[in-house]
Amino acid sequence: MKKNGFIIGLLFLTSMQLHANTFVSEDVITEPTPQRFSICFNTTCETVQELSLQQQQWKKVQQLFQRSIDSAAIEREVIKRAIALLEDMVGRLAGTSNDLAENAGGAREGQMDCIDESTNTTIYLTMMQSEGLLKFHQVSDIATRGYFITGWPHSSAVIKETASSQFYVVDSWFLHNGEQPYIIPLTEWQNGWRPG
């Protein structure tokens, strides 16, 4: 889907519902695995690149989840580290290591906006889920807030804690590539949350 069509569609969708479509480009691999997945960059999935992790790279992600994780809160902390690790590994493969927080990198090659970030984070979370690493959460649709009326639209990946059915955003956009994302309750994020 082209950028303008996406923005119009996103505004329409988000005016009616909390969650937007998870993937905005037909080129995104919707059933990602560590051996075959895609990432978005260059703003609103302008560039979609197919990638593959080597076995030892994915093993580093698995090892994060091998420690004793006996609560959803601990699992969210491990998810943060896993997303940061994947961003670092993928950044080296795709040339997106120079992605700056928010849109500070402008239109330079490899920069990601919140659509790219939320798509990529959802892909990473989906791989974790399909590989059986998530015990206390499941991946949900991307959430969007703003809609121009109450501020610029902003999107984020979302997970749901299975026991409480509480939703949390996993927001990487506010940070440079490879930094641990923020995981906060969706309702708080919806009300305009920004890092202090």
Beta strands, then each sheet from edge to edge (+ up, - down):
strand 1: 37-41
strand 2: 47-51
strand 3: 137-145
strand 4: 154-161
strand 5: 167-171
strand 6: 182-185
sheet 1: 1+ 2-
sheet 2: 3+ 4- 5+ 6-
end
